[in-house]
Amino acid sequence: MSNHGEAGHAGAGNAHPAVTARTFIWVWIGLVALTAIEVYLGYIELQAKLMLTLLLGLSVIKAGLIMAWFMHLKYEKRSLTIWLVISALFCIGMMMVYFYWDSVRLAHLRS
Amino acid sequence: MHDVKSEAISSPWSGGASPFAMGSKKLGMWLFIVSDTLTFSALLITYSYSRLNSPNWPRPFPFYPSIVFATGMTIVLLASSLTMVFAVAAAAKGKRATAVKWILATMFFGATFIGLHVREWFHLIEEGLRPTSNAWGSPLFGAVFFGVTGLHMTHVAIGVIYLGIVSLGFGKGKFSPEDVEVSGLYWHFVDLVWMFVFPMVYIMSISPK
């Protein structure tokens, strides 16, 4: 704590347990492995809906790994994670409510 | 007696405990990240909307060069996140020179990502892809492709500049370890967005045999 004694440096930085470099490297290897699985999925014959579901599922896992370890969310206050994730999911959910049915309707109009 | 006014000026937060027990810069970056998440979500939903209602949506990406390049770009971007994590860890320990070196490595990977992506763009432009037309199918493909990947590339470019400023300031001792951590949050977010762009735009559009 020697060279950053600025006022207002409340709780940031050194309070949480140090994560070792080895852990970060394992997380990275996991992310690369999930990417490899995604590319593999692209080359086996899958139904589009199933493939999209699998790909997005893997992406959510990757996003979770990045947020938890790389962005340190695992070691911040749990209330922050809850607020951020709920507010983002709510807004994305609002967008999702309309788009699918309207898009399918438009496809029927066109055909 | 306490002079309330001077105390309010000297301390950035005098309301007791900081919200979420973090500095205001870090909280500000988190709030920005949520709003930027919504920007990218809107773009990706627009893409899904256009694709779902177009009967002739093209799937133009061959294994080489497109998928090989895009996979390489993904690994490069993930590597840049790893070096950024090491930069933040070194900064928290007060190792300024080490932190600056890791930030420079992150910038190098970021620049490599942009270089590979621009090559990929030029390859597609040579094949006739434009924002308003292409030789394969729905003309919306170009608008969506350049819109999504272009906004992401802009974020990477801004990130490289941002990290450059942070590495200079932190090397000189002007910036605190928290500033490095905040720039790291932005960088990881740009990486996170690509984790959705890569499967949705590239893997879902691999050209059929």
Chai-1 contact restraints between the chains, C-beta under 6 A:
chainA,res_idxA,chainB,res_idxB,connection_type,confidence,min_distance_angstrom,max_distance_angstrom,comment,restraint_id
A,N3,B,G94,contact,1.0,0.0,6.0,A-B,restraint_1
A,H4,B,S176,contact,1.0,0.0,6.0,A-B,restraint_2
A,H4,B,P177,contact,1.0,0.0,6.0,A-B,restraint_3
A,E6,B,S176,contact,1.0,0.0,6.0,A-B,restraint_4
A,A7,B,S11,contact,1.0,0.0,6.0,A-B,restraint_5
A,G8,B,P12,contact,1.0,0.0,6.0,A-B,restraint_6
A,G8,B,W13,contact,1.0,0.0,6.0,A-B,restraint_7
A,A10,B,S18,contact,1.0,0.0,6.0,A-B,restraint_8
A,G11,B,A21,contact,1.0,0.0,6.0,A-B,restraint_9
A,A12,B,M22,contact,1.0,0.0,6.0,A-B,restraint_10
A,A12,B,G23,contact,1.0,0.0,6.0,A-B,restraint_11
A,A12,B,K26,contact,1.0,0.0,6.0,A-B,restraint_12
A,A12,B,E178,contact,1.0,0.0,6.0,A-B,restraint_13
A,G13,B,A92,contact,1.0,0.0,6.0,A-B,restraint_14
A,G13,B,P177,contact,1.0,0.0,6.0,A-B,restraint_15
A,F24,B,V85,contact,1.0,0.0,6.0,A-B,restraint_16
A,W28,B,L82,contact,1.0,0.0,6.0,A-B,restraint_17
A,L31,B,L78,contact,1.0,0.0,6.0,A-B,restraint_18
A,V32,B,I75,contact,1.0,0.0,6.0,A-B,restraint_19
A,T35,B,T74,contact,1.0,0.0,6.0,A-B,restraint_20
A,E38,B,P199,contact,1.0,0.0,6.0,A-B,restraint_21
A,E38,B,I203,contact,1.0,0.0,6.0,A-B,restraint_22
A,V39,B,T71,contact,1.0,0.0,6.0,A-B,restraint_23
A,G42,B,I203,contact,1.0,0.0,6.0,A-B,restraint_24
A,G42,B,I206,contact,1.0,0.0,6.0,A-B,restraint_25
A,L55,B,P199,contact,1.0,0.0,6.0,A-B,restraint_26
A,L55,B,I203,contact,1.0,0.0,6.0,A-B,restraint_27
A,S59,B,M195,contact,1.0,0.0,6.0,A-B,restraint_28
A,S59,B,F196,contact,1.0,0.0,6.0,A-B,restraint_29
A,S59,B,P199,contact,1.0,0.0,6.0,A-B,restraint_30
A,K62,B,M195,contact,1.0,0.0,6.0,A-B,restraint_31
A,A63,B,L192,contact,1.0,0.0,6.0,A-B,restraint_32
A,A63,B,M195,contact,1.0,0.0,6.0,A-B,restraint_33
A,I66,B,H188,contact,1.0,0.0,6.0,A-B,restraint_34
A,I66,B,L192,contact,1.0,0.0,6.0,A-B,restraint_35
A,F70,B,S81,contact,1.0,0.0,6.0,A-B,restraint_36
A,F70,B,V85,contact,1.0,0.0,6.0,A-B,restraint_37
A,F70,B,H188,contact,1.0,0.0,6.0,A-B,restraint_38
A,M71,B,L185,contact,1.0,0.0,6.0,A-B,restraint_39
A,M71,B,H188,contact,1.0,0.0,6.0,A-B,restraint_40
A,K77,B,F20,contact,1.0,0.0,6.0,A-B,restraint_41
A,K77,B,A21,contact,1.0,0.0,6.0,A-B,restraint_42
A,L80,B,F20,contact,1.0,0.0,6.0,A-B,restraint_43
A,L84,B,V34,contact,1.0,0.0,6.0,A-B,restraint_44
A,A88,B,V34,contact,1.0,0.0,6.0,A-B,restraint_45
A,A88,B,T37,contact,1.0,0.0,6.0,A-B,restraint_46
A,C91,B,L38,contact,1.0,0.0,6.0,A-B,restraint_47
A,I92,B,S41,contact,1.0,0.0,6.0,A-B,restraint_48
A,M95,B,I45,contact,1.0,0.0,6.0,A-B,restraint_49
A,F99,B,I45,contact,1.0,0.0,6.0,A-B,restraint_50
A,F99,B,Y49,contact,1.0,0.0,6.0,A-B,restraint_51
A,S103,B,Y49,contact,1.0,0.0,6.0,A-B,restraint_52
A,S103,B,L52,contact,1.0,0.0,6.0,A-B,restraint_53
A,S103,B,N53,contact,1.0,0.0,6.0,A-B,restraint_54
A,L106,B,N53,contact,1.0,0.0,6.0,A-B,restraint_55
A,A107,B,N53,contact,1.0,0.0,6.0,A-B,restraint_56
